[in-house]
Every structure is written in C-alpha cells, then in structure tokens.
C-alpha cells in the first residue's frame, strides 16, 4: 500500500499509485489489490539530480517535473494535479410582462427545463469522470474501441470462448472455436472456423458446426480433432439438449480432399455416447483427441465429476469411432476438485523441444507398432501431461506423470492436479501436434475482464492467447515451458535496445521506443545478490495482491509498466519481487498488476502472480511481455511461468501508450538489457 507524500519526502512509485483513482471491480478478488478509490491530490515539489550509470545518463527525478522530450532513457515526469470537475450554469433573461400570465408560465417552464438539463448533464459528467463528452453514450465507451487487438486471433464480431479441434491438415492450420454468432455474450454456441498457413494471419470460414440436431439443439459445445490412420480428420464434440443435458457426437468432413475443410456433416449414429450410470448428464463433456494403442483400439477421455465432487477423467475405447465402450478404470481422479472440463492428455519428450504425436508409437506402420511392443524402454524418454480445466475456479492445471497401456491409468509424479498453465486469464486450453514442424502447440481462451454491457457496446468479446510451443523443462524435469510460436517473431518491426543501467530505489524510467499499444518486450535483470543484505524480516506471506507494485520490499518490486499514460495514472505493472523466507532463503515472485490499469468502472482488476523457480545456476531474471491493446501476456524465465492479463486503459491508448522500467525496492537492481519491438498487425479476413 502506498503512503501519502509530504513536501519533505520524495515521490515513490507507491505514492504515484496510491494517489491514482482505482477502477471499481466486479470481482471480489480485486478488492485485495490494495488501495481505495481516491481523488488525485496535488503532488509536492522536490529536487532532482543527475548521475551516470553505465553509459547512460539519467535524470533521477524524485518528484514530478514538467514533461520534456526524453533522451534514450528519460525519467518519467509525473503530474498529480487535482482533477477538477467542470460544472455548468444556465440562466435566462428577457422582458417580463406582469399582465401576461401565459408568458410568465412559459418563462417558468423554460427555466425549469433548462435547469433540469443542466442538472442532468452535470450529473452525467460526475458519474463518468473518464468521459470527454458525457452527453454522448458513444463517447462513454470510446475507450473500448481501442481495446480491439492487433495481432491476436479474435472473431470479426460477437462472442468467442474455448478453442476446439486445432490441427494441421493439407498445408493449413485449422482453428475451430466456441462461437455465438448472434450476440457479444455467451449463448448456444456453434463452431467458428478459421485457417492459416503460419499461425499468425488468419482467414475466417463459414461456421463448421451449428446446433441444428435434436441432440445438440442447445449448443455444439467443445471437442477435439483426431487424424485417423488414413489421414482423414474426425471431430468428436459435446452436444447439449433438454436443459443442457450432455452427450457426445461425431462429425466428419463432407469432402476430405478439401484442404480448407469447409463443410462438415454429423454422422447418423449420433449421439455416440450418453452419460454413464452415476454421472450426471450435466457433468459429462469435452472429449479429448483420440489416440490409437497397440491393441488396435482408439481411446479418448472425457471430463466429469462424481456426486462427491471428485473430478474424474473417464476412459472409452472404440474400433470405429462410432461405437464406444466405457472402461472400468478412470484415467485419473482427484478428490474435491469439482467438474473437470476440457481435459487434455499428451506425451512430451524428457529432453528437447520436439513434440510427439500421441499415437506415434502405436499408429502407422507395423514396424512402428512392433517397436512399441518389443521395446518398452522406447517410451521411457517420455512423460505424459494430464491437463484439466477446473470449472469451479476457471483455472487450467496440469500434472506430469506416466501412463500404463496395461491398466490405462495415469499416475502423476506428485499428488493433486498440479500447477497452473497460466496464472491469469487463460482457460479451456487445447494442444495439438503440429506435423509440419514436429512441435506441440497450445491454444487458450483469454476471456474479458469487463462487463457484458461493455462487451455489447464494443460488439465482441474474448480473444485467443498467442499460440504457444510447449515442451518439458529439462532443467527441472518438473514443469513444462511455454513460449510464443516462432512465427510471431515475423510481426516484429522497429527494434529499440536499452543498454545496461542500474535502477536506484524509487526510479521510474521512461523507455525510448516503447510508445504504442503493440509491443514485444524482452527484459533481463541481473539476479540480485541477496548475501549483501543484512538480516531482514521474513516476508513469506507476501502475495501479489497485497498492494501490487506499491508494496515495497528489499528487492522488488522491480520490472516494467506497460500501457502507461504520460503521467503514470494508468499502468499495468509486470514485476519481480524477491521474498525473504523464514528459513533464511529467498523466493522469487512474478506479478502482473492490473489494479491501476484503467480509470473505467466495472472491471476485474485482480493482481495475478506466483512463485517462479529460479535455479542456483541461473544468474539472471528475465521475462518476455507481449502487449496488444487489451491483452498483456508475460513469459518468465524462458517460459517457466506465464501470466495473461486483460486490461482496458482509458488514457494510455493508441499512440498515447508509454513504457517504463521501475524499481520500487529499497535496494538498487541492475537492468542488464531491454529490447522493445514494435509489433505489426495481422491480416484477418473472410474467404
């Protein structure tokens, strides 16, 4: 929490943030972000000094000074002048005729009407402090127009959620997705469909599947694609009917020779699976990609829960993809986790970045199958990943472990559902094996943090997070790594490089080349030497939501401020925070602080973050941040941790957006390097 500034005290990052009006949150979690709504107070005057750090001269501005043209790196100029509310006044004058009662009545009515107009306009202005033209409903939501992304996949209009059935087929990447074609909020979904040759630029096609059958009349829900042995794709999806009773159905392409796969048909055997005994028809959904085992049977897993709220992954087997048999054993279960949605199950190499087709050892040539049967050690170089999307929390978790083809059960390396894929707005994710480049790619839904009213005003809702290559972290063996697919680098434009510089406590430094709402930022800090610090009070209970970037420690918070206006009223902070532990050691947290990202009301401004594993052999702390108007994606330590945030600036929009580095800890930290790329927009059109 920030403290109030006085004339004799220099202005801290904490002070800047504590004086910033907080956006009203629609989430109870946002209430822990620190600070209450406060008007902007007038900042004190103060001193400044110059010092040289490395090869860069910085003007260390401890209190606000008027903004000036920055050198390669310039200290922020912060203005905290009081916000004045503009009032109106109306009066009328003219001849009065005491002998004309009608004229007096008319004059009185006009005066009252004018007074009501003034009161209405003034009230509207006060209620909407971010509105430049409060009489216009369009201007009230003008900032939302700037939230449309430039290089993330999103529909032309209306509501999108889960990614479905991603695959590579005949030269094209295919992405299907849950889509409401009628409104910008959730409704009975169809399957949208888009294609790409590079995972970056996309073309929209007509809807692939619509709710037009008795078994899916309430929605074509999520599902997966499988490539059969003859190379033909097949979809299995959940259909909803009769109060969202769920069953599983199959669809196949009308013309498998069409690389665009424009037309799909549902098989006459649908629905091919009904909920089994003991499982509610409301808790039986989202079939996985199928895999073929040595016994010649296809297997899938479907998410469910028991009456006792045990999350489970059911297992089914089939010879023909139309007639399915429930196996006696579940693939996995974890007590008290509730409904498992969008289950994903796939192998990863223990070393290297290459992906694996889940059936690669058991599908295809007879020689390959014999190899899998006769040399069990051939599979010892793999781990399996079981990912579940928890309906109760809307978080995606994954567990690493082993899979037995004898019992058809998954055994996790550690109990529970495991760590999260992403510590922010990232849900209902789905991977696929990219046969073009032999990698596994992860898609995830980044839903909105604003209100349904705002979604309808802007005419769309939700984006897909940047597709990520996913592989096992060979350094730890206990987590996966995620990194934007390499094709994203092709969108990079102008590069600005900042040389090494020491950030003193309270420094907030503007970065040249960081203007604009579309950036790819690479940041490397030297790992602080904690041995030079005398004994400190343990801060083991520190959480990212405890004041966010305004919570001062010894080493941290330090990092960057993105989507920031010139006066640092609005900003999203991405930062490291080193936490002294009770045992004398230190742990490193990474946080994405949305609590001061916008002046607009009705936003979820939760502060996200978690501990990240820093190995003793690692001497730097690094992250890569993709900024795209209303989405901020952070990848830490080469992808060991990811955080996705949705933010809606009202001031720091378009070319008014700025980038800063900061250090709000009590000890200096060294910024080793900072690269900022301007990012070009992608091409998206219907064909």
Helices and strands as residue ranges (DSSP letters): H 13-18, G 28-33, E 48-53, E 56-61, E 73-75, H 101-127, H 137-140, H 142-145, E 158-169, E 172-180, E 190-196, E 202-209, E 220-227, E 233-241, E 245-253, E 264-266, E 284-285, E 291-292, E 298-305, E 311-318, E 324-326, E 332-334, E 340-349, H 366-374, G 376-379, E 382-390, E 395-404, E 409-412, E 427-434, E 439-446, H 452-458, E 460-461, E 463-464, E 468-472, E 480-484, G 486-491, E 492-498, E 501-503, E 508-511, E 518-526, G 530-532, G 548-550, E 556-564, E 572-580, E 586-593, E 607-612, E 620-628, E 631-636, E 641-646, G 654-656, E 658-663, E 669-679, E 684-686
